[in-house]
Amino acid sequence: MRPTLRLLQDGLIDRIIAEAREVLCKLGVEIHNESVLGLLADHGAEADKNTGIARLAADLLDKALATVPHSFKLYDVLGNETHDFRGDNVYFTPGSAAINILDSQTGEMRRPTTADYIRYVKVTSGLPHIASQSTALIPADVHERISDSYRLYLSLLYGEKPVVTGAFTVEAFEIMKDLQLTVRDTEQELRAKPLTIFSCCPTAPIKWSDVTSQNLVDCARWSIPVELVSMPLSGFMAPVTLVGGLVQQTAENLSGVVISQLVNPGAPILYGGSPAVFDIRFETPPMGAIETMMLDCASSEIGKRLGMPTQGYIALSDAKQLDAQAGLETGIGAALAALSGINSISGPGMLDFESCQSLEKLVVDNEICGMTYRLLRGIEPREDFPAIPIFEELRREKHLLIADHTRRYLREEITFPGAVIDRANRARWLKGGKLTMRERAAQEVSRLIASYTPSRLPEAAKLELTRRMEREGRRYGLEALPKRDE
């Protein structure tokens, strides 16, 4: 039996959805994009060009929910299926768009470079429990106008796993779409086998900026999957109660569903977000707070009730180092998220309120994800009944180390983590150099980079990716892309 977690009763979920619908119909959603506002007006919304407010009709919501897919799949650069977002299938991806990296040598945070990003892709490629890449770091050695496309370019060039990404400008979408077409060859192949998910983020309270709404429209036109990342802050930019925050997140996400489905009925969507409570003592949005985790898990219940696969920013930490706080916040979040059936769990590797990535933490989090997958398999009998024969053998042999039953089921029943997790006795630990968690993680990062196998994407496609990226860089005065140390 797969263990599960529920935080909301069905009746409460239905009430939250009903209240969110009423908010959209009576108060409306604020749209800062004239064409999107016009699109809503053309389909029956009461739109005010002066305020940008669009009040949505109930039938508009119903039609959107009727066409949004209940699941979709994701594929790697070679066209192999990697994700099936249906039911309670769970996949982990690193947190995205960190402006800092935790330097493995100094232990200090700093701005990342191209070399850091390539190291990140190589590490992620070797982590078995991390199903996709994300554009996790923002390299500071390229023009900010190409940082979105540049991150995707490096991910597609060096890694094979699909990519969770996003654009911070309207212009970036075009080159990012073209990079994907370089990998897939044709529009039809890209639609049939998507290899990215774009994060599209409404702004609290209940509004869409010009850029994010246009990204949502552009993705829908190309059938590129999106994750709706609503970010209400309970007690600051959202009601302080968890239920109130869920009403707001539901309204923000539903408005995104409507926009997407009006453009292209059937466009794939992950219903998700990065909600958080607000710690008024420090004026911070703690992603490691238990209430933040509860919001993520409850949001997934609402998304599934609406018939959509789900996403959540969870399994990450607000700690500034790879320490006990980083482990406890990430571990609790990963377990809760998986038990809640959040389909795409974004967060591993992240520190400091989603602003920093750590490669050492990422390899530790990979082990947390592995433990979580074992939890999801639950407990089931494996030739355990009748019980008498195995206990007769135990009494006779004094142990079961080499019993047939042990050899058949040892690997299925017991998870053996990698070298990052210390399970040796103290004597062996001392003999091995008394390594700390951080030191073991650093060794694992080095091992993964040394054993990295280059992407099997055809060389012609790699060259074309580089030509397109160089051309985009020249548009913004970058005569040459940063040197890549292979």
Long-range contacts (C-beta under 8 A, 24 or more apart in sequence): 1-378, 1-379, 1-380, 2-88, 2-376, 2-377, 2-378, 3-339, 3-375, 3-376, 3-378, 4-88, 4-339, 4-340, 4-341, 5-297, 5-336, 5-339, 5-340, 6-301, 6-340, 7-294, 7-297, 7-298, 7-301, 7-340, 8-298, 8-301, 8-302, 10-305, 12-243, 13-301, 13-302, 13-305, 14-305, 16-243, 16-246, 16-247, 16-250, 16-302, 17-250, 17-302, 17-305, 17-306, 19-247, 19-250, 20-247, 20-248, 20-250, 20-251, 20-254, 21-58, 21-61, 21-251, 21-254, 23-206, 23-247, 23-248, 23-251, 24-55, 24-56, 24-61, 24-206, 24-251, 24-254, 24-255, 25-55, 25-56, 25-57, 25-58, 25-61, 26-55, 27-53, 27-55, 27-206, 28-53, 28-54, 28-55, 28-56, 28-206, 29-53, 29-54, 29-56, 29-206, 29-207, 29-208, 29-251, 29-252, 29-255, 30-54, 30-206, 30-207, 30-208, 31-207, 31-208, 31-213, 32-207, 32-208, 32-209, 32-210, 32-213, 33-208, 33-209, 33-210, 33-213, 33-214, 35-214, 35-217, 36-208, 36-213, 36-214, 36-217, 36-259, 39-217, 39-259, 39-262, 39-263, 40-258, 40-259, 40-262, 43-262, 52-207, 56-255, 56-258, 60-258, 60-262, 61-254, 61-258, 63-261, 64-254, 64-257, 64-258, 64-260, 64-261, 64-262, 65-257, 65-306, 65-307, 67-261, 67-265, 67-266, 68-257, 68-260, 68-261, 68-266, 68-267, 68-269, 68-307, 68-308, 69-266, 69-267, 69-268, 69-269, 69-308, 70-307, 70-308, 70-309, 71-309, 72-194, 72-225, 72-268, 72-309, 73-193, 73-194, 74-132, 74-162, 74-194, 74-195, 74-197, 74-225, 75-162, 75-193, 75-194, 75-195, 76-160, 76-161, 76-162, 76-195, 77-156, 77-159, 77-160, 77-162, 77-183, 77-195, 77-455, 77-457, 78-160, 78-456, 78-457, 79-184, 79-189, 79-193, 82-131, 82-132, 82-161, 82-162, 83-131, 83-132, 83-162, 83-344, 85-270, 85-309, 85-343, 85-344, 86-309, 87-341, 88-341, 88-343, 89-343, 90-337, 90-338, 90-341, 90-342, 90-343, 90-345, 90-372, 90-373, 90-376, 91-131, 91-132, 91-343, 91-344, 91-345, 92-129, 92-130, 92-131, 92-315, 92-334, 92-345, 92-347, 92-348, 92-365, 92-369, 93-130, 93-131, 93-132, 93-133, 93-134, 93-164, 93-344, 93-345, 93-346, 93-348, 94-120, 94-124, 94-130, 94-133, 94-134, 94-136, 94-346, 94-347, 94-348, 94-349, 94-350, 94-357, 94-362, 95-134, 95-136, 95-313, 95-316, 95-346, 95-347, 95-348, 95-349, 95-350, 95-354, 95-357, 96-134, 96-135, 96-136, 96-164, 96-165, 96-166, 96-199, 96-346, 97-135, 97-136, 97-137, 97-138, 97-166, 97-354, 98-136, 98-137, 98-138, 98-350, 98-354, 98-355, 98-356, 98-357, 99-138, 99-355, 99-356, 100-352, 100-355, 100-356, 100-357, 101-137, 101-356, 101-357, 101-358, 101-359, 102-321, 102-322, 102-351, 102-356, 102-357, 102-358, 102-359, 102-360, 102-361, 104-359, 104-360, 104-442, 104-445, 107-321, 107-438, 109-320, 109-352, 109-356, 111-140, 112-137, 112-138, 112-139, 112-140, 112-357, 113-139, 113-140, 113-141, 113-482, 114-139, 114-141, 114-142, 114-154, 114-481, 114-482, 114-483, 114-484, 115-484, 115-485, 117-151, 117-154, 118-154, 118-158, 118-484, 118-485, 119-359, 119-445, 119-449, 120-357, 120-359, 120-362, 121-154, 121-155, 121-158, 121-159, 122-158, 122-159, 122-448, 122-449, 122-452, 123-359, 123-362, 123-363, 123-445, 123-448, 123-449, 124-159, 124-161, 124-362, 125-158, 125-159, 125-160, 125-161, 125-448, 125-452, 125-453, 125-455, 126-448, 126-451, 126-452, 127-362, 127-363, 127-366, 127-448, 128-366, 128-370, 129-366, 129-367, 129-369, 129-370, 129-373, 130-161, 130-348, 130-362, 130-365, 130-366, 130-369, 131-161, 131-162, 132-161, 132-162, 132-163, 132-164, 132-197, 133-159, 133-161, 133-162, 133-163, 133-164, 134-163, 134-164, 134-165, 134-346, 135-163, 135-164, 135-165, 135-166, 136-349, 136-357, 137-357, 139-482, 141-482, 142-473, 142-478, 142-481, 142-482, 143-473, 143-476, 143-477, 143-478, 145-169, 145-171, 145-172, 145-475, 145-476, 146-172, 146-175, 146-469, 146-472, 146-473, 146-475, 146-476, 146-478, 148-172, 148-176, 149-175, 149-176, 149-179, 149-469, 149-472, 150-469, 150-473, 150-481, 152-176, 152-179, 152-180, 152-196, 153-179, 153-465, 153-466, 153-468, 153-469, 156-180, 156-182, 156-183, 156-195, 156-457, 156-465, 157-455, 157-457, 157-462, 157-465, 157-466, 158-454, 158-455, 159-455, 160-455, 160-456, 160-457, 162-194, 162-195, 162-196, 162-197, 163-195, 163-196, 163-197, 164-196, 164-197, 164-199, 164-227, 164-344, 164-346, 165-196, 165-197, 165-198, 165-199, 166-198, 166-199, 166-200, 166-201, 166-215, 167-198, 167-211, 167-215, 168-211, 169-211, 170-210, 170-211, 170-214, 170-215, 170-218, 173-214, 173-215, 173-218, 173-219, 175-468, 175-469, 175-472, 177-218, 177-222, 177-224, 178-468, 179-465, 179-468, 179-469, 180-224, 182-461, 182-464, 182-465, 182-468, 183-457, 183-461, 183-465, 187-222, 190-222, 190-223, 190-224, 191-222, 191-223, 194-223, 194-224, 194-225, 194-268, 196-224, 196-225, 197-224, 197-225, 197-226, 197-227, 197-270, 197-344, 198-224, 198-225, 198-226, 198-227, 199-226, 199-227, 199-229, 200-226, 200-227, 200-228, 200-229, 200-256, 201-228, 201-229, 201-230, 201-231, 201-274, 202-228, 202-229, 202-230, 202-231, 202-252, 202-253, 202-255, 202-256, 203-231, 204-230, 204-231, 204-232, 204-233, 204-237, 204-238, 204-248, 204-252, 205-232, 205-237, 205-238, 205-248, 205-252, 206-248, 206-251, 206-252, 206-255, 208-255, 208-256, 208-259, 213-259, 216-256, 216-259, 216-260, 217-259, 217-260, 217-263, 219-260, 219-267, 220-259, 220-260, 220-261, 220-263, 220-264, 220-267, 221-263, 221-264, 223-264, 223-266, 223-267, 223-268, 225-267, 225-268, 225-269, 225-270, 226-256, 226-260, 226-267, 226-268, 226-269, 226-270, 227-269, 227-270, 227-272, 227-311, 227-344, 227-346, 228-252, 228-253, 228-256, 228-257, 228-269, 228-270, 228-271, 228-272, 228-273, 228-311, 229-272, 229-273, 229-274, 229-311, 229-313, 230-256, 230-272, 230-273, 230-274, 230-275, 231-273, 231-274, 231-275, 231-276, 232-273, 232-275, 233-275, 233-276, 233-277, 233-278, 233-285, 234-275, 234-276, 234-277, 234-278, 234-291, 234-295, 235-277, 235-278, 235-280, 236-278, 236-280, 236-285, 237-278, 238-275, 242-291, 242-294, 242-295, 242-298, 245-275, 245-277, 245-295, 246-275, 246-295, 246-298, 246-299, 246-302, 249-273, 249-275, 249-295, 249-299, 249-302, 250-299, 250-302, 253-303, 254-306, 257-306, 257-308, 269-308, 269-309, 270-308, 270-309, 270-310, 270-311, 270-343, 270-344, 271-299, 271-300, 271-302, 271-303, 271-306, 271-308, 271-309, 271-310, 271-311, 272-299, 272-300, 272-303, 272-310, 272-311, 272-312, 272-313, 272-342, 272-344, 272-346, 273-299, 273-311, 273-312, 273-313, 274-312, 274-313, 274-346, 274-354, 275-299, 284-318, 284-353, 285-353, 286-318, 286-353, 287-313, 287-314, 287-316, 287-317, 287-318, 287-329, 287-347, 287-350, 287-353, 287-354, 288-316, 288-317, 288-318, 288-319, 288-325, 288-329, 288-330, 288-333, 290-332, 293-332, 293-333, 293-336, 293-337, 294-336, 296-333, 296-336, 296-337, 296-340, 296-342, 297-336, 297-337, 297-339, 297-340, 297-342, 300-337, 300-340, 300-341, 300-342, 300-343, 301-340, 304-341, 309-343, 309-344, 310-341, 310-342, 310-343, 310-344, 311-342, 311-343, 311-344, 311-345, 311-346, 312-337, 312-342, 312-344, 312-345, 312-346, 313-346, 313-347, 313-354, 314-342, 314-345, 314-346, 314-347, 315-345, 315-346, 315-347, 315-348, 315-365, 315-368, 315-369, 316-347, 316-348, 316-349, 316-350, 316-351, 316-354, 317-350, 317-351, 317-361, 318-351, 318-352, 318-353, 319-351, 319-352, 320-351, 320-352, 320-356, 321-351, 321-438, 322-351, 322-358, 322-360, 322-361, 322-364, 322-437, 322-438, 322-441, 326-351, 326-361, 326-364, 327-364, 327-368, 327-437, 330-361, 330-364, 330-365, 330-368, 331-368, 331-371, 334-365, 334-368, 334-369, 334-372, 335-372, 335-375, 338-372, 338-373, 338-375, 338-376, 339-375, 339-376, 359-445, 360-438, 360-441, 360-442, 360-444, 360-445, 361-441, 363-418, 363-420, 363-441, 363-444, 363-445, 363-448, 364-420, 364-437, 364-441, 366-418, 366-420, 367-417, 367-418, 367-420, 367-421, 370-415, 370-417, 371-415, 371-417, 374-415, 382-408, 382-409, 382-412, 382-413, 383-408, 383-409, 418-444, 419-443, 419-444, 420-444
